[in-house]
Amino acid sequence: MLAPDLFTVFLERLESAGIRYVVTGSVAVIVYGDPRMTHDIDLVVEVSRQQIMGLVAAFPDEEFYCPPEEVIGVECARSTRGHFNIIHHATGFKADIYPVGNDSLLAWAIRNPRLFTLGGIQIRVAPPEYVIAKKLEYFKEGHSPKHIRDIQGMLEASRDEISTEKLDEFIASLGLKDVWKVVVSDVGMF
């Protein structure tokens, strides 16, 4: 498990800059499923053109690598799959940042956060249905068994927190039914 200070180094700065975010990826898997090691935090963010300067100012060069405003602007303007990193120099801890763009799944995740307290700090975590849908997409693209293990751990640990209706909707709309069958055949649920 990660030390909460590694979260706050990014999350408190995003909040102070007025940037909406949700935690996703391996940290969300830890929250909803099995603990595992991770060296970064994945964040979906909603950043307007007017907020880019404040975002860059929140991560000063002396403490962080943060891309220039122009690069962030390009990535935030992408309709889908925008991405950039921010790295904390002192720890080497990295935030993978994914702007919402026009992606309806990302937009749904940021509008429906779950609030958790970890190590005394409150964090906004993407809903488990979103995390599972993204993990299914990643497995379909790269076939890494890590994604299947993550999903299975989430299903076993957080079954009662997952809306099967919403998950089924995402699976159908993203064309993931075949991949989903692989997961549920091994777990024996849903």
C-alpha positions in Angstrom: 0.0 0.0 0.0 1.1 3.5 -0.7 1.9 6.1 2.0 -0.9 8.8 2.0 1.8 11.5 1.7 2.4 10.2 -1.9 -1.3 10.9 -2.7 -1.4 14.3 -1.1 1.6 15.6 -2.9 -0.7 15.7 -6.0 -4.3 15.7 -4.8 -4.0 18.7 -2.4 -2.4 20.7 -5.2 -5.1 19.8 -7.7 -7.8 20.7 -5.2 -6.1 24.1 -4.4 -6.1 24.8 -8.2 -9.8 24.0 -8.4 -9.2 21.0 -10.7 -11.8 18.2 -10.4 -10.2 14.7 -10.4 -10.9 11.1 -9.6 -8.3 8.5 -8.7 -8.3 5.5 -10.9 -5.9 2.7 -12.0 -3.9 0.7 -9.5 -4.7 2.9 -6.6 -8.5 2.4 -7.3 -7.8 -1.3 -7.5 -6.2 -1.2 -4.1 -9.2 0.7 -2.7 -11.8 -1.8 -4.2 -9.8 -5.0 -4.3 -6.5 -6.5 -3.4 -3.5 -4.5 -2.1 -0.5 -4.4 -4.5 2.5 -2.4 -5.2 2.4 0.7 -7.4 4.8 3.5 -8.2 2.3 6.0 -9.6 -1.2 7.4 -9.3 -3.6 7.6 -12.2 -5.9 10.6 -12.2 -8.8 11.5 -14.5 -9.0 15.3 -14.5 -11.4 17.9 -15.8 -9.3 21.0 -16.8 -10.7 23.9 -18.7 -8.5 26.1 -20.9 -8.6 28.8 -18.2 -7.4 26.4 -15.5 -4.2 25.3 -17.3 -2.0 28.1 -16.0 -3.2 27.4 -12.4 -2.5 23.7 -12.9 1.1 24.4 -13.9 1.5 26.9 -11.1 0.4 24.3 -8.6 3.3 22.1 -9.5 6.4 24.4 -9.4 9.6 23.4 -11.3 11.7 23.2 -8.1 9.5 20.4 -6.8 8.0 18.8 -9.9 8.4 18.0 -13.5 5.2 19.4 -15.1 4.8 19.8 -18.8 4.6 23.3 -20.2 1.1 24.9 -20.6 1.2 24.4 -24.3 1.6 20.6 -24.0 -1.1 20.4 -21.4 -3.4 22.5 -23.6 -2.8 20.1 -26.5 -3.5 17.0 -24.4 -6.6 18.5 -22.8 -7.9 19.5 -26.2 -7.8 15.9 -27.5 -11.3 14.4 -27.7 -10.0 11.1 -26.4 -6.8 9.6 -25.0 -5.2 12.8 -23.8 -2.4 12.1 -21.4 0.5 13.8 -19.5 2.7 13.1 -16.5 3.6 15.1 -13.4 6.6 13.8 -11.4 7.6 14.7 -7.8 11.4 15.2 -7.8 12.0 14.3 -4.1 10.2 10.9 -4.3 10.2 10.1 -8.0 6.4 9.4 -7.6 4.5 10.0 -10.8 1.0 11.1 -11.6 -0.4 9.9 -14.9 -3.0 12.5 -15.8 -5.9 11.7 -18.2 -8.0 14.7 -19.2 -11.7 14.0 -19.7 -11.9 15.4 -23.3 -15.1 14.1 -25.0 -14.9 10.6 -23.5 -18.3 9.8 -22.0 -16.9 7.1 -19.8 -14.3 9.5 -18.3 -17.0 12.2 -17.9 -19.2 9.7 -16.1 -16.4 8.7 -13.7 -15.6 12.3 -12.8 -19.2 13.1 -12.1 -19.7 10.1 -9.9 -16.8 9.8 -7.5 -16.7 7.7 -4.4 -15.2 9.4 -1.4 -12.7 7.4 0.7 -10.4 8.3 3.6 -7.0 6.7 3.4 -4.4 7.5 6.0 -6.5 10.5 7.2 -6.9 12.1 3.8 -10.1 12.1 1.8 -9.7 11.1 -1.8 -12.1 11.0 -4.8 -12.0 7.6 -6.4 -13.5 6.6 -9.7 -16.5 4.3 -9.3 -15.7 0.5 -9.5 -17.8 0.1 -12.6 -15.5 2.6 -14.4 -12.3 0.9 -13.1 -13.5 -2.5 -14.2 -14.6 -1.2 -17.7 -11.2 0.4 -18.2 -9.3 -2.7 -17.0 -11.3 -4.7 -19.5 -10.3 -2.3 -22.3 -6.7 -2.5 -21.3 -6.8 -6.3 -21.3 -8.5 -6.4 -24.7 -5.7 -4.1 -26.1 -2.6 -5.7 -24.5 -3.7 -9.1 -23.0 -1.8 -8.5 -19.7 -3.2 -10.9 -17.1 -2.6 -8.3 -14.5 -5.8 -6.5 -15.6 -7.8 -9.7 -15.2 -6.4 -10.3 -11.7 -7.2 -6.7 -10.7 -10.8 -7.1 -11.9 -11.2 -10.5 -10.1 -9.8 -9.0 -6.9 -12.3 -6.1 -7.2 -15.2 -8.5 -7.8 -14.3 -10.6 -4.8 -13.7 -7.7 -2.4 -16.3 -5.2 -3.5 -19.1 -7.2 -5.1 -21.9 -5.4 -3.1 -20.6 -2.0 -4.2 -20.8 -2.6 -7.9 -23.9 -1.8 -10.0 -24.3 -4.7 -12.3 -26.7 -2.7 -14.5 -24.1 0.1 -15.0 -21.3 -2.4 -15.5 -23.4 -4.3 -18.1 -24.1 -1.0 -19.9 -20.4 -0.1 -20.1 -19.5 -3.7 -21.3 -22.1 -3.6 -24.0 -21.3 0.0 -25.2 -17.6 -0.7 -25.3 -17.8 -4.0 -27.1 -16.3 -6.0 -24.2 -18.7 -8.9 -23.7 -16.1 -11.5 -24.9 -13.5 -10.2 -22.5 -16.0 -10.0 -19.7 -16.9 -13.7 -20.2 -13.2 -14.6 -19.5 -13.3 -12.8 -16.2 -16.6 -14.1 -14.9 -15.8 -17.7 -15.9 -12.8 -17.7 -13.6 -14.5 -15.9 -10.7 -17.9 -17.6 -10.9 -20.0 -14.6 -10.2 -22.2 -12.1 -12.0 
